[in-house]
Amino acid sequence: MTAESQRVLFVRLRLLGDIVLTIPAVELYRSHFPDHKITYVVEDKFEGIGRLIPGVHELVSVPKDMSIREIYRFRKEMRDRGFEAAIDFHSGPKSALLTFLSGAKKRIGYRTPNRNWAYTHLTPRNQSGVFTHSVFNQIRLLEHVGIKADDLPPYPEVTVAKEEVNLPLKQWLAETKRPLAAVHVGAGNRFRDWGLDRFEILIEKLSLDGIAIALIGHSVEEREKGAILAKRFGAKDWTGGLSIPETLHLIQESDVYFGVDSGPLHLASLTKTPMVAVYGPNIPEVSGPWRREKVEIIQLKMACRPCSQRSCMYDTIRCMRNITAETVYEAIIRYIQ
């Protein structure tokens, strides 16, 4: 790649946390090629985070399930742009196809058993026998455009425009007395489920201390938990009611964030808000927040970690369920007092 103005395509369709973890690669790329025009492709559900990535000149959102007509339209529109390079940060079946259809001269992705045909340049997904962070793996893809993965950048400042935040949230934040804790009540899957009973103990203890609590999440399960916790303990239930930019704004305005290893945790890592996180089947060396300041990771030393999250040798998910609400409470309070 040269320094003159060119167009480059980045592809990371989903999920929320995975898209956030590509931001340092975007930042590093634009620091090397400030004149290049970056187009970023996401699934439409995650358009909200795509709009927040600094340095992206054009965001293209595609449906989760694309029809043949939509695929052909994507191919034509991308080829009309004339991309010099396309970088696939996932290399899944759909992202590989879209990268190939972009018509970019240089197509970069991870080496896989059956999708190497989509790329002109391949990178091993992991270094043999070494746990490497997702951010480092993303940046390794940039070596094919002449960028070395020597200096890993922090997250750039991410701002939410005032018009992105709904009026009820603005009013509630203005009226809410501090301190304020943003709590993500979800899990992503059953292997990262901390358990409703632990959330109940935690929310009750925080409420008794006079701490305002904002519950966040989006899935049906998260909305069900939010409704239960709001009714029992008077927490403010924002589950299912906020866009991605609004969720980020709420976390930015909070005094502390708590959640398990999931998308909102990585969204929170874009802020300066202190964070407390519970890690179970995953390990922070691979998928931890890309932030070091005011971050406390709570995890247990167990020989079975990390695991595939397909089955549990204990069935009871001990790596999550043996982390007590009292331990989390004490970590949160340290940031508030």
Helices and strands as residue ranges (DSSP letters): E 7-11, H 16-20, H 23-32, E 37-43, G 44-46, H 47-50, E 58-62, H 68-81, E 85-88, H 93-101, E 106-110, G 116-118, E 121-123, H 134-140, G 141-145, G 162-164, H 167-175, E 180-184, G 190-192, H 196-208, E 212-216, H 220-233, E 236-237, H 244-252, E 256-260, H 263-268, E 275-278, H 284-287, E 295-298, H 318-321, H 325-336
